[in-house]
Amino acid sequence: MFPARLDSTVAYDIAKAMMDGFNRHYRLFRTESARAKHRFETADWHGQQRAQRERIEFYDLRVREASKRLEREFKAGEQPMEIWQQVKLHYIGLLVDHHQPELAESFFNSVSTKILHRSYFQNDFIFVRPAASTEYIENGEPESRPTYRSYYPTPETLSDVLVRMVSDFDLRCPFANLGGDAALVQHAMLRQLGDVKLRANFQFQVLSGLFFRNKGCYIVGKLINGFNEFGFALPVLHDKAGKLMIDALLFGEDDLLMLFSFARAYFMVDMEIPSAYVQYLRSMMPRKPRNEIYNALGLAKQGKTLFYRDFLHHLRHSTDKFRIAPGIKGMVMLVFDLPSFPYVFKVIKDFYPPPKDTSREQIMGKYLLVKQHDRVGRMADTLEYIEVGFPRERFDDTLIAEIEKFAPSQLEISDRDGDGRIEVIIKHVYIERRMIPLNIYLQEAFDAGGTEANPQGPVALRAHEQIERGVIEYGNAIKDLVAANIFPGDMLYKNFGITRHGKVVFYDYDEIEYITDCNFRRVPQARNEEDEMSGEVWYRVGPKDVFPETFGPFLLGNPGVREVFMKHHADLLDVAFWQSHKERIQAGHVYDVFPYNQEQRFHPEISDAQVPASI
C-alpha cells in the first residue's frame, strides 16, 4: 500500500541522488558513443575496440557509485519501509519529461536491490512493472535533432537525394565517389522494388544517429512507398586509400536481422531518446524482441530487464516444465531449457572430470571476454543473472536431481519470500538463445541418407545439401572467429549451433583463447617406429600449444563431411593458416568481417578481409 502523503525530505533526497547517478551514467554513455564518429573518421580501430569493451563496464561502475553515495550520505539501508515507498514515488515524479525513463527505472532497481532486503523486491518499492510511458517522447530543445529525418525524392532525383542524405551526417572524411555509390544504391533499391509504382508518399526516413561497430559505420532507415515500408541500412567503410565508400545496400527484415544479430557486438550510437530508436527499429524488425534491440544498442541492462519481464510473463501463460536440454551433456556446463521458450539456461558445474583443468572464476572470465569482444556474428551473446527464482512445480524431477548431483552449490529450494510458494533458486545462470546443435543438425542429415558423395533421390539430395551447408558454415564460423582473434579451443560440432537463419554460431566458451596467445605447431616427426605406432602423445605439449593437423580425426570421420570440408576449408588443418593470421593480428591488423553476403557488396575488390564474408 502506497503512503497517503509524501512528507519525507530524506526520501526525496535519496530519489534525487539516484536520478543524479543515472543522469551521470547516461551522459558518459552518450559521450563515449558520440566519440565513435571521430574514431571511425580517423580509422582508429584499436581505439574503437577498446571503447566498446570499456563502455560495457560503465553501468556497473555507476551503480556502485550511486549505492555507496546513498549509504554514505543517507544510511539508505537503514531507512524504514515507509521511506522507501516514498523514495519510489518521488523518483516517479522525477521521470516526468525525462528522455530515458525506462533506463532510469532500471537504474533505480539496480541501485535499490544492492541496498534493500529481498522482501522489498515488489512493485511498491522497485519497478517490477514500468511506471513511465516511453510513447511519443519528444526533445523540445530548439537545437536538438529529431530521432529521424525524412527525404522526398522523385525517380529523377533519387540519386541526388541519396547524396544529400549521406552528406547530412557530416562525416569528416571524404568519399572516394559518393555520387557513384549513390547511383549503385539507387539501382539496387529499384531492383528490390521491382515493377512497383512509386507513390505520392515515396520517401526515405533515416535515424539521425550513425551506428558504429568494428570498422563499419551504418546509416539505418526505411523506404516508404504507399502502404509498404522497407527497412534498409547502408554500410560505410574505408577503402584502401583511407577514403569512404558505401559498400552495400542491406534491404528488408532478414538483412537487418543479420546486422542486429545477438551474435554480434553492440553498436555505438548517440541517442537522446533510446526508446524512440527501439520503436523505430522494431517497426522494421517486428520479429526481433525489444530486449535484443536494447542489447544491440549497448543498453544491455535494459535488455536484461525486459527479457526477465518477458520470461515471467511467459511462465504465467505456459504450463510445460523445465528439463535437461537435449544434446550431448557438457563437462563444464549443466544446460536446461523450457521447451516452449526459445532460450537455454546454463549453470557452471561444481566439478569437472579430467582432462578439464579449470575453475568457476576462469569460466566466468571467458564469458566476460566474449561479452566484451567483437563477436563477429559467430559467438552468442549471454544474459547473466544471479539468485533467479523459478516455481518448483515447473521443474522436472530429473532436472532437479541433475543439478543436485553436478551443481549443488548453485541450487536452493525454499520458500524464501515466506509466502508459501516453493521456489527453485539458481544462484548464478547464463541464458542464451536456443539453437540446433550442429552435431544434431548433421546427424539428422546422416539419418536421412545424406552421406553419399552422389546422392540419389530428393530426400538424400536435400540431406546432402544440409551436410554441405552445415560444414561450409562451420568452417566459415571458425575463420570469422580467427579474424576476431579468437581460437575456440574445443572445435567439436556439439559446441556450435545453427540459428534460424542457417548461420553457425559458437556457444561453448570455457576453452577459448586469443589467437595471439596460442602457439600453433606442426606435429614433430616421429623419432622411431615405436613413436609412430604409439597411441599416446610422445612429444612435449605446452598448455597453449595447438596442432591444427590433428583436428581431422576428431572432425572428419564421416566421408561426406570430409569431402565438403577438404574442398572448402582444408586450410584449417594447416598450421600456416593459423600462424599467418596470428602474425598479422600481432602486427596490429584488424580484419574486416561483414554482416552481409559477399555478393551484396558494391566494391568486393576493395577490402583487406582475409576470410570469407558470410551471413
C-alpha positions in Angstrom: 0.0 0.0 0.0 1.4 3.4 -1.0 1.7 6.1 1.6 -1.0 8.7 1.6 1.4 11.6 1.7 5.0 12.5 0.6 6.4 14.2 3.7 9.9 12.9 3.9 12.7 15.1 2.7 15.1 12.2 3.1 13.1 10.2 0.7 13.2 13.0 -1.9 16.9 13.5 -1.4 17.5 9.7 -1.9 15.4 9.8 -5.1 17.2 12.9 -6.4 20.6 11.3 -5.6 19.6 8.2 -7.6 18.4 10.3 -10.5 21.7 12.2 -10.4 23.6 8.9 -10.6 21.6 7.7 -13.6 21.9 11.1 -15.4 25.7 10.9 -14.9 25.7 7.4 -16.3 23.8 8.2 -19.4 25.8 11.4 -20.0 29.0 9.4 -20.0 27.4 6.6 -22.1 26.3 9.1 -24.8 29.7 10.9 -24.8 31.6 7.7 -25.4 29.1 6.6 -28.1 29.4 10.0 -29.8 33.2 9.7 -29.9 32.8 6.7 -32.1 32.3 9.0 -35.0 35.7 10.6 -34.7 37.4 7.2 -34.2 35.7 6.0 -37.4 36.7 9.1 -39.3 40.4 8.7 -38.2 40.3 4.8 -38.7 41.2 4.3 -35.0 40.2 0.7 -35.0 42.0 -0.3 -31.8 40.5 2.7 -30.0 37.1 1.7 -31.2 37.5 -1.8 -29.9 38.8 -0.5 -26.6 36.0 1.9 -26.2 33.4 -0.8 -27.0 34.9 -3.0 -24.4 35.2 -0.3 -21.7 31.7 1.1 -22.3 30.2 -2.3 -21.1 31.7 -1.6 -17.7 30.1 1.9 -17.3 26.7 0.7 -15.9 28.0 -1.4 -13.0 30.6 1.4 -12.1 27.8 4.0 -11.9 25.5 1.7 -9.9 28.3 1.1 -7.4 29.0 4.8 -7.2 25.3 5.6 -6.5 24.8 2.9 -3.9 27.9 4.0 -2.0 26.7 7.6 -2.0 23.3 6.6 -0.7 24.8 4.6 2.1 27.4 7.3 2.9 25.0 10.3 2.9 21.6 8.8 3.9 22.3 5.4 5.5 19.9 4.2 2.9 19.9 0.6 4.1 18.7 1.6 7.5 15.7 3.6 6.2 12.3 2.1 7.1 9.7 0.7 4.6 7.6 3.9 4.6 10.6 5.9 3.5 11.4 3.6 0.6 7.8 3.7 -0.6 8.1 7.5 -0.8 11.5 7.2 -2.5 9.9 5.4 -5.4 7.1 7.9 -5.7 9.4 10.8 -5.6 11.5 9.1 -8.3 8.4 8.7 -10.5 7.9 12.4 -10.2 11.4 13.0 -11.5 10.6 10.8 -14.5 8.1 13.3 -15.9 9.5 14.7 -19.1 12.6 12.6 -18.8 14.0 11.4 -22.1 15.2 8.0 -20.9 12.6 7.0 -18.3 12.8 3.2 -18.9 16.6 3.2 -18.4 16.2 5.4 -15.3 13.7 2.9 -13.8 16.2 0.0 -14.4 19.0 2.0 -12.8 16.7 2.6 -9.8 16.1 -1.1 -9.5 19.9 -1.9 -9.8 20.8 0.5 -7.0 17.9 -0.3 -4.7 18.4 -4.1 -4.9 22.1 -3.6 -3.9 20.8 -1.9 -0.7 17.5 -3.5 0.2 16.5 -6.9 1.5 14.6 -9.2 -0.8 11.3 -8.6 1.0 11.4 -5.1 -0.7 11.6 -6.6 -4.2 8.0 -5.8 -5.1 6.3 -3.1 -7.1 5.7 -0.8 -4.0 9.5 -0.4 -3.7 11.1 -1.1 -7.1 9.8 -1.0 -10.7 8.6 -4.6 -11.2 6.3 -3.0 -13.8 7.2 0.2 -15.7 5.6 3.3 -14.3 6.5 5.8 -17.1 5.4 5.6 -20.7 8.0 5.7 -23.4 5.5 6.6 -26.2 5.9 9.8 -28.1 8.7 11.3 -26.1 10.0 14.4 -27.8 13.0 16.6 -27.3 11.6 20.1 -27.3 15.0 21.9 -27.3 15.4 24.1 -30.4 18.9 22.8 -31.1 18.1 19.1 -30.7 17.9 16.8 -33.6 14.8 14.6 -34.3 15.0 10.9 -33.9 14.9 10.5 -37.7 15.0 12.7 -40.8 12.8 12.4 -43.9 13.7 12.9 -47.6 11.3 13.0 -50.5 12.9 12.0 -53.8 11.4 11.5 -57.2 12.5 8.8 -59.6 14.6 11.5 -61.3 16.2 12.9 -58.1 16.7 9.7 -56.2 20.5 9.5 -56.6 20.9 13.2 -55.7 18.7 12.9 -52.6 20.8 9.9 -51.5 23.9 12.0 -51.8 22.3 14.8 -49.7 21.1 12.2 -47.1 24.6 10.8 -46.6 26.2 14.2 -46.6 23.9 15.4 -43.9 25.7 13.1 -41.4 28.8 15.3 -41.9 31.4 12.6 -41.8 34.7 14.4 -41.7 36.4 12.1 -44.2 36.0 12.4 -47.9 34.2 9.8 -50.0 36.0 8.3 -53.0 33.0 8.6 -55.2 29.8 9.4 -53.3 27.8 10.1 -56.5 28.8 6.8 -58.0 28.0 4.9 -54.8 24.6 6.7 -54.6 23.9 5.5 -58.2 24.7 1.9 -57.1 22.3 2.3 -54.1 19.6 3.7 -56.4 20.0 0.8 -58.8 19.9 -1.8 -56.0 16.8 -0.2 -54.4 14.9 0.0 -57.6 15.8 -3.6 -58.4 14.5 -4.6 -54.9 11.2 -2.7 -55.6 10.8 -4.3 -59.0 7.9 -3.0 -61.0 6.2 -1.3 -58.1 4.9 2.1 -58.9 6.3 4.9 -56.8 3.5 6.6 -54.8 2.9 10.1 -53.8 4.3 9.5 -50.3 7.6 7.9 -51.6 10.3 8.8 -49.1 13.4 7.9 -47.1 13.5 8.1 -43.4 16.9 7.7 -41.7 17.7 7.6 -38.0 19.7 10.7 -37.0 22.4 8.7 -35.2 25.0 6.7 -37.1 25.6 3.1 -36.0 29.3 2.2 -35.4 30.7 -1.2 -34.9 34.2 -2.6 -35.5 35.4 -1.0 -38.7 32.0 -0.1 -40.1 29.5 2.8 -39.9 25.9 2.2 -40.8 23.1 4.5 -41.9 19.8 2.9 -40.9 16.4 3.8 -42.1 13.4 2.8 -44.1 11.9 3.4 -47.5 8.2 4.2 -47.6 6.1 3.7 -50.7 2.3 3.8 -50.4 1.3 1.3 -47.7 4.6 -0.6 -47.9 7.7 0.0 -45.7 11.1 -1.5 -46.3 13.9 -1.2 -43.8 17.4 -0.7 -45.1 21.0 0.0 -44.0 23.9 1.4 -45.9 27.3 0.2 -44.6 30.0 2.9 -45.0 33.6 1.6 -44.9 37.1 2.9 -45.6 38.8 1.9 -48.8 42.5 1.1 -49.0 43.3 4.8 -49.6 41.5 5.8 -46.5 38.5 7.3 -48.2 34.9 6.4 -47.6 32.6 4.2 -49.7 29.1 2.8 -49.4 29.8 -0.9 -49.5 26.3 -2.4 -49.9 22.5 -2.0 -49.6 21.1 -4.1 -46.9 17.4 -4.3 -47.7 14.4 -5.9 -45.8 13.9 -7.5 -42.5 16.2 -10.5 -43.0 19.2 -8.4 -43.8 18.6 -6.2 -40.8 18.2 -9.1 -38.5 21.7 -10.2 -39.6 23.0 -6.7 -38.9 21.4 -6.6 -35.5 22.1 -10.2 -34.6 22.5 -11.4 -31.0 25.8 -12.9 -32.1 27.4 -9.5 -32.9 29.0 -6.8 -30.7 26.9 -3.9 -29.5 26.6 -0.8 -31.7 27.8 2.6 -30.5 25.2 5.2 -31.4 24.4 8.6 -29.9 20.7 8.6 -28.8 18.9 11.2 -26.9 15.7 9.2 -26.8 16.6 5.4 -26.9 13.1 4.2 -26.7 12.3 6.0 -30.0 15.2 4.2 -31.7 13.9 0.9 -30.3 10.4 1.6 -31.5 11.6 2.6 -34.9 13.9 -0.4 -35.3 11.1 -2.7 -34.2 8.9 -1.4 -36.9 11.5 -2.7 -39.4 12.2 -6.0 -37.5 8.9 -7.0 -35.8 10.1 -10.5 -35.1 13.0 -9.2 -33.0 12.3 -8.9 -29.3 12.7 -5.5 -27.8 15.2 -6.8 -25.3 17.5 -7.8 -28.1 17.3 -4.4 -29.7 18.2 -2.7 -26.5 21.1 -5.1 -26.2 22.3 -4.3 -29.8 22.2 -0.6 -28.9 24.6 -1.2 -26.0 21.9 -0.9 -23.4 22.3 -4.4 -22.0 20.9 -3.7 -18.6 17.6 -2.6 -20.1 17.7 -5.6 -22.3 18.1 -7.8 -19.2 15.2 -6.1 -17.5 12.9 -6.6 -20.5 14.0 -10.2 -21.0 13.2 -11.0 -17.4 9.7 -9.4 -17.6 9.0 -11.3 -20.8 10.2 -14.5 -19.2 7.9 -14.1 -16.1 5.0 -13.3 -18.5 5.7 -16.5 -20.4 5.8 -18.5 -17.2 2.4 -17.2 -16.2 1.0 -18.2 -19.6 2.6 -21.7 -20.1 2.4 -25.0 -18.2 5.4 -27.1 -19.6 8.3 -28.0 -17.4 12.0 -27.2 -17.4 14.1 -30.2 -18.4 17.6 -31.2 -19.2 18.4 -29.7 -22.6 18.6 -32.2 -25.5 22.0 -33.0 -26.9 25.4 -34.2 -25.6 26.0 -33.1 -22.0 28.9 -30.8 -21.4 31.7 -31.4 -18.9 31.6 -27.9 -17.6 28.1 -26.6 -18.0 24.8 -28.0 -17.0 22.2 -26.9 -19.5 18.4 -26.9 -19.2 15.5 -25.4 -21.1 11.8 -24.9 -21.2 10.5 -26.4 -24.4 8.0 -23.6 -25.1 10.7 -20.8 -24.5 13.4 -20.2 -27.2 16.3 -19.9 -24.7 18.6 -22.2 -22.8 19.8 -21.8 -19.2 23.5 -22.7 -18.4 24.8 -23.3 -14.9 28.5 -23.9 -14.2 29.1 -27.3 -12.6 30.8 -27.6 -9.2 33.5 -30.0 -10.5 34.9 -31.1 -13.9 36.2 -34.5 -14.8 39.7 -34.9 -16.4 41.1 -33.6 -18.7 39.3 -30.4 -17.9 41.5 -28.2 -15.7 39.6 -25.0 -15.0 37.7 -23.2 -12.2 34.4 -21.3 -11.9 36.4 -18.0 -11.9 38.2 -18.9 -15.1 35.0 -19.9 -16.8 33.2 -16.7 -15.8 36.3 -14.8 -17.1 35.9 -16.5 -20.5 32.2 -15.5 -20.7 33.1 -11.9 -19.8 35.7 -11.9 -22.5 33.1 -12.9 -25.1 30.7 -10.2 -23.7 33.3 -7.5 -24.2 34.8 -8.8 -27.5 33.6 -8.2 -31.1 31.6 -11.4 -31.6 31.6 -11.0 -35.5 28.2 -12.8 -35.7 29.8 -16.1 -34.5 29.5 -16.1 -30.7 26.2 -15.9 -28.9 25.5 -13.1 -26.5 24.6 -14.2 -23.0 22.5 -12.7 -20.3 23.9 -13.3 -16.8 21.7 -13.4 -13.7 22.1 -14.2 -10.0 19.6 -15.5 -7.5 16.9 -16.4 -10.0 13.8 -18.0 -8.6 11.7 -20.5 -10.6 8.4 -22.1 -9.4 9.3 -25.6 -8.1 6.3 -27.2 -9.7 7.7 -26.2 -13.2 10.9 -28.3 -12.7 11.2 -31.9 -13.8 12.4 -34.1 -11.0 15.1 -35.5 -13.2 16.5 -32.0 -13.7 16.5 -31.3 -10.0 18.4 -34.5 -9.4 20.9 -33.4 -12.1 21.5 -30.0 -10.5 21.8 -31.6 -7.0 24.4 -34.0 -8.4 26.6 -31.7 -10.5 26.0 -28.1 -9.2 24.7 -28.4 -5.6 26.3 -25.1 -4.6 24.1 -23.3 -7.2 20.8 -24.7 -6.0 18.5 -23.7 -3.2 14.9 -24.9 -2.9 12.9 -22.9 -0.3 10.1 -20.5 0.5 12.5 -17.6 0.6 9.8 -14.9 0.4 7.7 -16.5 3.1 4.5 -16.6 1.0 4.1 -20.4 0.9 5.5 -20.7 -2.7 8.3 -23.1 -3.0 11.0 -21.9 -5.4 14.0 -23.4 -7.1 16.7 -20.7 -6.7 19.6 -20.8 -9.1 22.5 -18.8 -7.7 24.2 -18.0 -11.0 23.0 -18.7 -14.5 23.8 -17.7 -18.1 20.9 -17.5 -20.6 21.4 -17.8 -24.4 19.2 -18.1 -27.5 18.4 -21.7 -28.3 20.0 -23.1 -31.4 20.1 -26.5 -33.0 23.4 -28.1 -32.0 25.5 -28.6 -35.2 26.1 -32.3 -34.4 22.3 -32.9 -34.2 21.8 -30.9 -37.4 24.4 -33.1 -39.2 23.1 -36.3 -37.7 19.6 -35.6 -39.0 21.1 -35.3 -42.4 23.1 -38.6 -42.0 20.0 -40.4 -40.9 18.1 -39.1 -43.9 20.7 -40.7 -46.2 22.9 -37.7 -47.0 26.3 -39.3 -46.6 26.9 -40.4 -50.2 29.0 -38.3 -52.5 26.5 -38.6 -55.3 23.1 -38.9 -53.5 20.1 -40.2 -55.4 16.5 -39.1 -54.8 15.1 -35.9 -53.4 15.4 -36.8 -49.7 19.0 -37.9 -50.0 19.8 -34.8 -52.1 18.3 -32.5 -49.5 20.2 -34.3 -46.8 23.4 -34.0 -48.7 22.8 -30.3 -49.2 22.1 -29.9 -45.5 25.5 -31.5 -44.7 27.2 -29.3 -47.2 25.6 -26.1 -45.9 26.4 -27.0 -42.3 30.1 -27.9 -42.9 30.7 -24.9 -45.1 29.1 -22.6 -42.5 31.1 -24.4 -39.7 34.4 -23.6 -41.4 33.3 -20.0 -42.1 32.4 -19.6 -38.5 35.9 -20.7 -37.4 37.5 -18.4 -39.9 35.4 -15.4 -38.7 36.5 -16.2 -35.1 40.1 -16.3 -36.2 39.6 -12.9 -37.8 38.4 -11.7 -34.4 41.5 -13.1 -32.7 39.6 -16.0 -31.1 40.6 -19.6 -31.0 37.5 -21.7 -30.0 39.5 -24.3 -28.2 37.1 -27.2 -28.4 36.1 -27.3 -32.0 33.7 -30.3 -31.8 30.4 -29.9 -33.6 28.4 -30.1 -30.4 29.8 -26.7 -29.3 28.3 -24.9 -32.3 24.7 -24.3 -33.2 22.6 -23.5 -36.2 20.4 -20.3 -35.9 17.0 -19.9 -37.6 18.8 -18.1 -40.4 21.1 -21.0 -41.1 24.2 -19.4 -39.5 26.6 -21.5 -37.5 27.4 -19.8 -34.1 29.8 -20.9 -31.4 28.4 -21.1 -27.8 30.8 -23.1 -25.6 33.4 -20.6 -24.2 35.3 -22.4 -21.4 38.3 -23.2 -23.6 38.5 -20.1 -25.8 41.8 -18.3 -26.1 43.1 -15.3 -28.1 44.8 -16.5 -31.3 47.7 -14.3 -30.3 48.1 -16.3 -27.0 48.3 -19.7 -28.8 51.4 -21.5 -30.1 50.5 -23.2 -33.4 52.8 -26.1 -34.1 53.2 -29.0 -36.5 53.3 -32.5 -35.0 57.0 -33.4 -34.7 58.5 -36.1 -36.9 58.4 -39.5 -35.2 61.7 -40.4 -33.8 61.3 -44.2 -34.4 58.7 -46.8 -35.3 57.6 -47.2 -31.7 56.7 -43.4 -31.6 54.8 -43.7 -34.9 52.7 -46.6 -33.7 52.1 -45.3 -30.2 48.5 -44.4 -29.3 49.9 -41.8 -26.8 51.3 -38.4 -27.4 55.1 -38.9 -27.3 56.2 -35.3 -27.7 56.0 -32.4 -25.3 52.8 -30.3 -25.4 52.6 -26.9 -23.7 49.3 -25.5 -22.2 48.8 -23.1 -25.2 50.1 -25.5 -27.9 47.7 -26.2 -30.8 48.3 -28.8 -33.6 45.9 -28.0 -36.5 46.7 -31.2 -38.4 45.3 -33.2 -35.5 41.8 -31.7 -36.0 41.0 -34.1 -38.8 40.5 -37.4 -36.9 38.0 -35.7 -34.5 36.0 -33.8 -37.1 36.2 -35.7 -40.4 35.3 -39.2 -39.6 32.3 -39.1 -41.9 33.3 -39.4 -45.6 30.6 -36.9 -46.7 31.7 -34.4 -44.2 35.4 -34.9 -45.1 34.7 -34.3 -48.8 33.0 -31.0 -48.2 35.4 -29.8 -45.5 38.5 -30.6 -47.6 37.0 -28.8 -50.6 36.3 -25.6 -48.8 38.3 -25.5 -45.6 41.4 -27.7 -45.9 43.5 -24.7 -44.8 42.1 -25.1 -41.3 44.3 -28.2 -41.0 47.4 -26.3 -42.0 49.5 -24.6 -39.3 50.5 -21.9 -41.8 46.8 -20.6 -41.9 46.7 -20.0 -38.2 50.2 -18.7 -37.9 49.8 -16.1 -40.6 46.7 -14.7 -39.0 48.3 -14.6 -35.6 51.3 -12.7 -37.0 49.0 -10.1 -38.8 46.9 -9.6 -35.7 50.1 -9.2 -33.6 51.3 -6.6 -36.1 48.1 -4.5 -35.4 45.9 -5.5 -38.3 42.2 -5.5 -37.7 40.3 -7.7 -40.1 37.0 -6.9 -41.9 34.2 -9.3 -41.1 31.0 -8.3 -42.9 27.4 -8.9 -41.6 26.2 -9.4 -45.1 26.9 -11.6 -48.2 30.0 -11.0 -50.4 27.6 -10.9 -53.3 25.8 -7.8 -51.8 29.0 -5.7 -51.9 29.4 -2.9 -54.4 33.2 -2.9 -54.0 34.2 -6.5 -53.2 37.7 -5.8 -54.6 38.3 -3.0 -52.0 38.8 -4.9 -48.9 41.5 -6.3 -46.6 39.3 -9.2 -45.5 41.3 -12.4 -45.3 38.4 -14.7 -44.6 35.2 -15.3 -46.5 32.5 -12.8 -45.8 29.5 -14.8 -44.6 26.0 -14.1 -43.4 
